[in-house]
Amino acid sequence: LNIHSSALWDSQDHRMGTLIIFHDITRIRRLEKMHKDFAANVSHELKTPLTTLKGFIETLQEMPDSSSEDRSGFLKILEKNVNRMIELINDLLSLSRLERLEGTGVRFADNQLFILIQGAVAACGPLAEKKQIQIQITCPQDLTVRVDPVLMEQAIVNLVENAVKYSLKNSQVDICARSTSKDIQIDVRDAGPGIAKEHLPKIFNRFYRVDKGRSRQEGGTGLGLAIVKHIIQYHNGQITVSSVKGKGTVFHIRLPSHA
Ligand code: ADP
């Protein structure tokens, strides 16, 4: 709270009272802190792969006679870290693009939800295949949604990708969409490790990860769910999550129906 006070005088120099102005700066301070935290997080996330790159470049320089197998091993690590940075920058660009879009009232088009879900599943196909995870779609073919198709597909990709990424091999992911009298609902359900209750309110925050090591290892940027939340809000929808540790997780999207 900022407090300013000044005495009030009349024309005969008699003190009439005191003017006190209370200025609540909690929100401003909170925004300032969010920006600072964000910059610190981005710097940290970029610094980690850059430090690895630097280390391996130095090693390569110091070992001009290393075998071609060693060199190609090092190059693979360099490539992995460069890809990590590209992924992070792409996610950051998506987020800032979404923030700029907010409230601009771009017109959406009618899209077949089934086609969007199919596209999202195809994008996750290689990883699902690698882990032998079956992805099941339940969605009426004629269900149309008024959305930005690129953004909505991206939101579904991020959820399905997480479901596949965090699940054990040989499990199943279910995507179930339906139209109710009130809205359109999409559930993405996995039988993965689940998320403990105390983490649930924070997982949509930028860079929040339940298990940092695991997420990095799986190639996550920590921005996926923040992007999903923005996309759904942009469509005037809602996203919620329910999860049972050891049993699995369901992300639940509700979109307004415009029929
Ligand atoms: P990341 O790039 O780390 O996956 P996200 O923003 O997509 O970032 O997710 C944030 C965190 O939420 C993840 O690091 C993970 O700990 C947790 N999470 C997200 N989806 C799932 C899921 N389906 N099952 C278990 N944990 C999940």
Boltz pocket constraint, residues with backbone or C-beta under 6 A from the ligand:
constraints:
  - pocket:
      binder: B
      contacts: [[A, 158], [A, 159], [A, 162], [A, 163], [A, 166], [A, 190], [A, 192], [A, 193], [A, 194], [A, 195], [A, 203], [A, 205], [A, 208], [A, 209], [A, 210], [A, 211], [A, 215], [A, 216], [A, 219], [A, 220], [A, 221], [A, 222], [A, 223], [A, 224], [A, 225], [A, 226], [A, 249]]
      max_distance: 6.0
